[in-house]
Amino acid sequence: MLPLISEREPAAPLPAPQRPLTQQGVRRTFMPGSESLYAKLYTGNATADRVLTQVLERTPCRALADGWFFGRFDDPYHHLRLRFRGDPAPLSEQLWPALRDACAPLLVDGLLSRVVFDTYERETECYGGPQAIEIAEQIFQADSEATIELVAMLEPGAAGDRERWLLAACGAQMLLRDLGLDAGQRLALLTQLRDSTAASIAPTPSWVARSASGCATSARRSRPCWTQRRRETEPGFRPARTCCCADPSGSRRWSRTSTRSKHATCCRFRARSSPPATSTCPTSGCCAWLTAARSW
């Protein structure tokens, strides 16, 4: 018989790396009860829009929070992440209970499987470092508010899928243009993102071939709609009279988001300029000022 008892002391686990709460004057980590309320709502991909709309309708988030945004994630289960920023007292005493009450019937109905209130940690490395994360969060809010308006316009389920991805492509195109990238730079960036995504999922050659064929077919079928979107959102294009897309007001909503994103970026750069700019930012002049002052 062989003894199965070890006389060695178990090795101590390696300590987790310490990460600072603040980095270069910008706070990184926010616990529940602080000036950040962070919730994860676990739901299916097909029900996410319905959950998001109902939760926001039932909570006074816009009145109690100074800012907010949401995102869609898988870790590995699909869920929505909601982050609200503001004064700790109303967030903890009013918005937190309202958010719980809004989620309770969705849990009973099965639209939500789990609700988690968590610590919010800014991904500063992903969005340009400490000096850029606040700009990114303002852009996230503008994008989130536009998305909520667009979701209300779309047909539920598969019926609205085509218009959904066309509007998403339109929004991505406008965002990259607002960041000052020309056509060649946008193409290079999107190609890099495509290749890195493909590498992360380790596709087989047959999968790549099928995907390329499917994308080419979708591109041919959607070219008229995509051309129409560019006519509606880019200067110099004359809007066409007809389009197979549903409501062109979706593009106008992205235009408002574009203006707000440029305004947020411009104001941040003006605050960082030397000497700091003291005048109120003229939104109509954001693009021109940003072109001259951009220095990441």
N, C-alpha and C positions, 0 to 999 in steps of 0.2 A: 504494500500500500504506500502511496505517495502522499505526504502531508500537503494540504492545500492552504496552509496558513503562512502568511508572509510576516517575517519578523522585522522588516524594514519599516521605518516611518514613512507615511505617504508624502510625496513631494508636494510642497506648497504650490498652489496655482499661481501663475504669473499675474501680477497686478495689472488691472486695466489701465491703459494710457490715460493720463490726466489731460483734460481739455478745458481751457479757460472759459469762465462765464462771459468774459468780455474780451474782445480782440481789437486792438487799436481804437479804443473808445466806442466800439459798437458791440452791444450786448449780443451774445450768441445763444444762450440757453434760457428758457422761460418755463418755470414750473406752473402747474395749476394753481390758481389763486393770485397769479402775478398779473401784469398788464397784457398777458396773452392767454386766450382761451382756445385750446386746441382739441379737436374731437375727430375721431375716426369712426365713420359709419359704414359698417360692412353690409354690402348689398350686392345683388347680381348686376352684371353689365346692362342687362335689358331694363332693369328697374331703377338704375341710378338716377336718371333724369327726374323720374317721378318723385323719388325720395328727396332729392335736392330741392326741387320746387316746393314740395309740401313743408319741409323743415324750415326753409327760409320764409315762407308765407306765414308760418305759425310763430315765428320768433321776431322780436323787435330788434333785430341785429343792427339795422342801419341807424336806429335811434340811440342805441347803447354803446356801439363800437365806433371808434374813429376810423378804422379800416378793417378790411376782411378780404379773404380770397379762398378758393377751393382748388383741389386737384384730384385727379383719378389715379389710383395706384393699385398694385398687386404685390402682396408680400407673404405668402403667395396668393391670398384670397383678395378678390376685387373689393375695393372700398373707396369711399370719398374721405378726403381730409379737409376739414374746415378749420381755418385759423382766423380768430377775431383779435384785434388789437385795440386797446383803450385803457381807461382808468380801471384799476383793479376792483374797486368797490362795485360799480354797476355790472362789471363782467361777472363777478363771483356771486353777487346777491340777487341779480335780476336775470342776466342773460343765461347763466349756467342752468338755473331751474327751468327757465323757459325752453331751453334746448332739450333738457331731459323730458319735459312734458310733451314736446313736439315729437320726440322719438318713441315714446312709450307705445302709442297705438300702432306705429309702424312695426314695432317688435311683435306685438300681438297678432297683427295681420300677416306676418311673415315676410314683409318687404325688407326688414332689417333682421340680420342674424345676430349682430353684436354691436354694441356702442362702447367706445373706449375714450376716456378723457386722459390725455397724455401730456408729457413734457414736450414742448416745441423747441427744436434745435435747428437753428438757421444753417442751411447748407451754403456757407459763405464761399467755399472753394468752387462750388458749381456755378456761381453767378458773379464772378469777377472780384471776389474778395470783400473785405469789410466795407470798403468805400462804395461798393456797387450794390450790396444786398438790399439796401433801403430803396434804391431805384427799382430793383427787380420786383420787390414786393408791391410797389405802387403800380407797376405794369401788370403784375398778377391780378390786382384788384380791378383795374380797368378791363382786363381780359375776362375776368370772372363775371363782371356785371354785364358785359356784352353777350357772353355765353348764355346767361340766364334769359336775356331777352330773346336770343335766337332759338333756344330750346322751346320757348313758348310758341314760336312760329311753326315749328316742324311737326310733321305728322309723326305719331308715335310708332316705335318699332322700326321694322325694315322699310316702311314706306318713306320715311324721312332720311334714310341712310345716305342716299346719293347727294341730296342737298346738304346734308351735314358735313360730309367730307369735302365738298366743294367750298363751303364757307370756311371750313378749317384751313384749307389750302390758301384761300384768299387772305385770311387773317395772318397766317405765317408769312406770306409774301409781303404784306404790308408792314409787319413787325421788322423783318429783315431790312426792308427799305428804310424804315424809320431809324434804324441803327446806323445808317450811313453806308450800307453795302451796295455796290453797284451790281449789275447783272452777273458779271463774271465772278465776283466774290460770293454772291448768293449761291450760284451754281456750285462753286468749289466747296462751300460750307455744307450744302445739302448732300453733295456727293460723299463728303467725309462722314456725315451722320449716317447716311445709308450704309456705307461700307462697315462702319463700326457696329451698327445694329446687326448686320448680317453676320459679322464675326462673332458677336456675342451669343447668337443662337446656333452657331455651327451648322449651317444648312448643308444639305447634300447637293451635288450638281443637278440632280433632277428637280429638286425643290427650287433652285435658282432659276432653272429654265422655265418651269411652270409659272413662277412669280413674274419673271420678265415678260412672258407672253401675256399674262393677265393684266399687268400694268399697261402694256402697249395697247391692248384692246380697250381698256378703260379710258386711256388717254385719248384715243381716236373718238370714242363715243362722247366724251365730255368736253372736247375742244370747243364747240360752240358756246357752251355755258361758261367755260373758263374765260374765253375771249370776252364774253359779256361782262363778267365780273371785273375784268381789268378795265373795260370801258367805263364802268360805273365808279371805280375807285382811283384810277390813275389820271392825272391831268393830261390833257391832249387827246384823250379818247372821247369820241362822241357816242353817247349811249345809243344802243340799238333799240329798235321799236319792239322787237319780240325776242323772247328767250324761252328755252324749255325749262329753266329753273322756275321756282315758285314765286317768291316775293323778293324783288330787288331791294326792299328796305333792309334786308339782312346786310347787304354791302354797306349801306349808309350807317348801320350800327357799328360795323368795323371801322368806318371812317372816323366816327366819334371816339372810338377806342384809340385809334392811331393818334388823334390830336391830344388826348389825355396822356398817352405814353410819352409823346415828345415833350409835353409840358412838364411832366414829372422829371424826366431826364434833364431838361434844360434848367429847371429850378435847382436841382441838385448840383449841377456844374456851376451855376452862378454862385451858390453858397460856398463852393470850394475854390472859386477864383481868387486871385490875389491882385488887388485887395478885393474882399467880398463885394459882390454887386448888391446894392441896397434897394434898387428900384423894383417894383413889381414886374414879374415876368410877363411880357406881352405874348399871349399864346400864339398869335399870328406870326410872331418873329422867332418862335422856338427853333424851327428848322435851320434858318439862316445863322442864328447865333451858335447853335450846336455844331454846325459845319465848321465854323471858325475856331471854336474853343475845345473840340473834342480831344481829350488826351488821357486815355485810360492808363 
